[in-house]
């Protein structure tokens, strides 16, 4: 089975285990049934922007050409650091886009990826966001009115825990299970006064605690974790081949190394299962 097309991030369904499909052009390749099989992914030297489709020699922000990288609000610094939002200053690159994506309710959550972390996302991205990060557990904590406010709350949590995943550690093993409600309660007790101070700022308001939240458990289709994580990169090694041992986050785990599919969005790839 040989398919050629431009990579997009893997499509996920929260099942037990997570179900993965790889979009390649107009095709969608179901991956779970390929565990234990040999795969070949060959980069053909062409990158098309995932936004406008134009050919680009270099990919910016996971698949964009440089003009789109400079123009799109989703590529602005404030999308990665929402506490730096400048929408109300009138300088947003795409105010209409921000109305749809940023000026909407968000949640602040805790997740167990390579350890305890804090994160933010829109309701529509649950549980996809958690799966894309490789979380084995996740727990919603607060609902807030906008992405900016979620960023402000996240910054408070970041003074105590990380907002990042150690992807190498995440891909080497399943993390030890955590009592996320207990960790949440301890963090909220420590942050109580600072949360109240932030909520007193004009126009912000107190984040709404999600009282009935229950931890969500996520299991991935992995038959074997690598002892040593070796990152594969189409820019350095156009020919990627190996036996599929598992899928976690947006990574394919092969016996030859791991590759972050999302990182190479827009790359034209031929995908084959020889033999």
N, C-alpha and C positions, 0 to 999 in steps of 0.2 A: 504494500500500500504506500504509494508515493504521492504526497500532496505538496503543492507549492503555493505560497502566499505570504502576505505581510503579517507578522506576529501581532497579536493583541494579548492583553493580560488574560490569564485563565479564568474561565467562568466557573463559579463554585455554587454548589447546592449543599446546605447543611443537612447531611444525612449521617449515618453511622456505618462507615466513616464518611467524611466529606467526599462528595462526588465532584470530579474535575473534568472539564472539557477545554481543549485548546483550540481557540479560533485561529484559523489560517486562511486569510482572504474570505471567500464565501463559504468555506468548509468549517465544520466544528468536529474535532477529533475527540472521542471519548477516551480518557486515559486510564481510568481505574482498572479496566480489564487488561491493560498492557503491563501490569506489574510482573517482573520476571522476564520480560521480553527485551530484546536488543532494539535500541532506537538509534537513528542517525538523523542529526539536524545539521544541515549545510547552509551556511550564510552565503548568499549569492552576490554580495557586494553592493546591494541597492537598499537604500533607506527611504521610505516615503513618510512624510509627516502624518502623524495620526489625527491631526486636526484638518489640514487643508489638502493633504495628499501629494503635495509637491515633492519632488526628489531632493534630498539633502545629503551632503557629504558627511555631516556630523549631526548626531542626535542630541537635543537639549531637553532636560526635564522629562526623561523617559519617553522619548519619541517625537519631539516637536522640532520643526525647522526653526532657524534663528528668528525670522520675522514673527512667527506665531509665539515663540518664547518671549519676545519683547512686547507683544500686543495683548496676549490673553491674561485675564485676571487670575485664572487658575494656575498661571506660572509666576505670579507675583510673589514677592517675599512674604506678604501677609497671609497667603494661603498656607504656607508652611509654618508661619508664626502668627496666628490669628490675633494675638494680643497687639500686633502692630497694624491692625486694620486702619485704613485711612478713608473709608467710605464716607463718613460724615464730614470729612474735610473737603469733599468734592473732587478728589483726585483719583477715585477708583477707575481702573482701566475700562471696565465694562459694568456700569451700574445696574443694567437690566439683568445681567448674569448674576451679579451679587444679590439682587433681590430674590432670585430663585434659589441660590445655593448658600449664601452667607447670612442673609437676613431671615433665616428660618430657624425653628427650634433645633437645638443640638443637645446631645447628652455628653456628660463627662463620665468616663467609666474606668474601672480597674481591670487589668488583664494579667494573666500569668503566661508569659511567652518564654523568655529566657530567665525569668524572674518576675517580680512584681513591677508593673508599669502603669502609668496613667495615660489616657488618651481621650480624644474627642471625635464625634462623628454625628451625622444626621441620622434620624430614625430610619430613613429609607435604606441606609447602608448597614443596618444590623441584620444578620450577623456577618455580612460579607467583609466588613472592615476587620473584624476580629480574625476571621479565617485568613485574610490576606496577610495579616501580621504573624500568623502561625501561633495564635493563642490557643492554649489547651483549656483555659477557663476565662470567663469574662463576667463582669458584674456592673450593670448601670448604677450610677450613684446620684447624679443630678440631671435635671432638665433645665436648660437655660434658653432665653429667647433668641439669641443670635450666636453666630460663630465667634464674634469678638468676645462676648461674655464667656463663652466656653474656654477661649484662650486665656482669659484673665484667671479663671478658676484653675485651669491646668497649670499655670505658672505657680500658683500657690502650692499645689501638690508636688510640683517639680522641686520645690525646696526640700522635700522629704524623700521622694522616690524618683526613679528615672521616668522619662517619657520615651525612651528608646528601647529597641530590642537588640540584644547581642545576637546577630543572625547566625554566627558560627555556633554559638552555644545552643541556639534554638534548633539547629539542624543536626546536632550530635546526639540528642536524646530527648525524651519527654521530660519536662520539668516535674519536680516533686509537687504533688497536689497541695493547694493552699486553702485555708479557711478564709475566703475572700470577705465574707461579712464581718469577721472579727478584725481583719486588716483595715477594712473600710472604717469601722467604728473607732479604731485607735487613731487613724489619720484624721478623722473629723474632729475628734476631741482635741487633738493637737493644733488643728487649724481653726478651731472655733472662733477665736477673737479676730483673726485675720479675715475670715470669711465675712464676719459681721461688719468689719471696717470697710471692706470692699463693697458690700451690699448697700452701705450708707451713701455711696457716691451717687450724685444725681443721675437719674436715667438708667441705672443698672438694675437695682432690685436684688433681693436675696434669691439665689438659685433654689429651685424647688427640689427637695429631697425625694427620690423615688423610693417610697416606703416599702412597696410590695415586691421589690426586685429580688429575683432568685439567681444564683450563679448559673451560667450556661456552660456546659461541658462540650468540648469539641475534640473529636478523634480523627486522625488523619490516616490515609492509606499508605502506610509505611511498613515494609516487611523487614527492613534492616537499616539502622542508622550507621553512618560512616564513623570510623574511629578518628579520622582526620578529615576535616572539611577543606576541600580544594575547589576554589571558585573557577568556573569556566567562563570565558569571555569571547564572544564572537569576533570582536575587533582584533583579538590576538590569536585566536584559534578558530578559524571559520568552520572547521570540520569538528563537530561534537558528536561523539558516539559512545555508547555504553549500555549496560543493562539497567533498566528502570527498577530501582529499589524502593522508591517512594515519592510522595508528593506532599509538600507542606508549605504553607504560606503561598508564595508565588514561585516556589523553587521546585524544579525537577531534581531528584536525588538519583544520580547514576553511580555505578561502581567506578566510574572514571572521574567523578567530581559532581559539583552541583552548579546549576545555572538558574539565574533569576530571570524568569520569562518577562516580567513586567519591565525590567530595565531595558530590554531590547525591543520595546514596542516600535512597530513600523519597519523593522528589519525584514527583508524578503528572505524567507527560509524555505528550503525543501525538507520535508519531513518524511522519513521512511522507516519501515519495520522490516529489515532484511531477513530473509529466511522464514 
